[in-house]
Amino acid sequence: MEIKNALEKVAKNAIVNKVVDYLDKNPEQNVTKIFSAVKKFNKKDKIALEQIKIVEDLYNNDKSKHQYIQDILQNTDNKCLKKFFTNFFANAVWYAGPKKDKYLKKEDTKIPFVMLISPSMRCSLHCKGCYASSYSKKDDIPKEEVDRIIREARDLGIYYIIVLGGEPFFNDYLLDLYEKYNDVMFTPFTSGLLITEEIADRIKKCGNVIPMLSIEGFEKDTDSRRGTGTYKKVLKAMDMLHERGILFGVSSAVTKTNINTVLSDEFTDMLIEKGSKMSWYFLFMPVNGDPVDFDMMLTAEQRAYLGERSREIRDKKPYFTIDFFNDAPYVGGCIAGKNYFHVNSKEDVEPCIFSHFSTVNLKGKHLIDAFRDPFFKKLRSIQPYNKNMLRPCMMIDNTNVIIDVCKEVGAKPDDAGAEKMLNDKEFHDKLTKSAEEFKPYADKAWKEVFNEKGNDDFAKG
Ligand code: SF4
């Protein structure tokens, strides 16, 4: 068995090296060979093969996707391209899979695919509704601890790490860590304001960093939420990244007021022109416990429209979009504590970036303790919480779930907003009312767009 595994590893390494070689020399002319090598690598994995086939068909038959893939291959810095392939696909998806499966089979412990970590909550901006504002800025995780947590994550098979905050570029040492863990893929979500020519050079030198820049629409929307002058600085950061061939995308918190702008052709085309390769749309979430937050939340109709329009942009333009909520059926509903988790700046381990509840603090504890804890296991056992995966959330769609689970496993709220979610009846009733309002829209799209079918394999975890 050992010999068979070793031989298989040698064969897989040879395929990965071959693809790296194709990416090194004229990648745009080697696409067919790359697809065939990738299929060979995944020949025993039926689901992966199906997914690769879908992408290959899109490349061959869909003009905008052909253009999108060619643009990435032709205009991305060579090292960044190779790192994206080796770290994200080869390491995070292919090699780490069997490593993580061992824990699942042996002890029913699920090692998530991606770790989110907020090393510091310091930020030069004070954006309206930002969840970061509810943490103390004194509570940075020491550098050695961040290093240890990343090492433990990587050793467990987590090769994709999203760095949040606060502002990830506030801490210089993070660039040292990106360099140190050069087999891991990092995505810092940043305001972009601290990206200078020197920082952009270092990101390019690392190769394993794909920044996501926050932008809330054109100048008026971005500056009114993030502060005067922010929009121009974000655009400047995009130019610095684009000039160097660094892969990057943007993230937008979608509110009642900016929804039409961020989903417009004009705005999306501007981002494509600037070199962005993808947009993440996040529903504005009322997690700070502030009544004003409800006014910024999308209406039920707007939330449905966000899904519709995100799919349309993804289908028609040479661009990739992720709508964190309306794309939930593709990943089997809620992925909290199962495929992803968040370590906040106090080292509390939370099931997701919006759910500020925890049972494990990492000070003096190994990361695996959080995955072995009943909290994450309980969540996984009841996911999806709803047959309709367009209503995936334990806080804003299935509003009793978070209360019941926290009670059962003894999870404590990490901040005042989370406390409110558990104990403030008025707040809870408001959330439930908004969930009820969204239900008919979700049911309609679930039937008409998804044919009442989501990704059950993923849902099982
Ligand atoms: S709890 Fe809600 S916000 Fe968090 S991952 Fe699940 S669906 Fe998303």
Residues whose N, C-alpha, C, O or C-beta is under 5 A from the ligand:
A	BS01	SF4	C334 I335 A336 C352 F354 S355 P392 C393 M394
